[in-house]
């Protein structure tokens, strides 16, 4: 694929970057504001698991700003997933059933992200159900989408030798999510304290969100590197 830095092919790379950084910004801003308001003590949630993302953005101004950023982020991520399958085809990835369902899986993930953001901070058992399953489905379906992209990219690398380092980095990100899930699910086997188990659950949640951010940043770099655009022509790199 050919591209010039000033032409239309150089403009789409910002989409996955903004889509990944916006929820990260929302989380950091909400966390810092909640600490400043005295909702919980300052800490490092990536290491200490002192608070979950949901708790950090559940009340008052942190909640308002978090939701205001999360909803457009869900829309941007949905657009990215819709465009990722065409990008993979232009790279030369064989079109299989997984690529065909990738846009659907990605969009469903984003719908549940919007559902989670819409009901975060509300009360009632029904609202709690929507918040809980909103984040579970978002994480799960986003993970599946990442697996599909990582697998397709690895096949392109195996066939052409291109993007070898990026493919290895994506494999690392894709592998990290199931490992985090296993560590969380098996925590009762090696952590006796419920408080320690909750802290580990919070840590894995924060690291999982960081993995998503890094994935979209890497996808942005790949779109820029390969000159991906909406133009119908696809030329060899």
Secondary structure, DSSP 8 states (H G I E B T S, - for coil): ----TTSGGGSTHHHHHHHHHHHHHHHHHHHHHHHHTTSS----HHHH--S-HHHHTSSHHHHHHHHHHHHHHHHHHHHHHHHHHHHHHHHT----HHHHHHHHHHHHHHHHHHHHHHHTT--SHHHHHHHHHHHHHHHHHHHHHHHHHHHHHHHHHHHH-TTHHHHHHHHHHHHHHHHHHHHHHTHHHH---HHHHHHHHHHHHHHHHHHHHHHHHHHHHHHHHHT--S-S-----
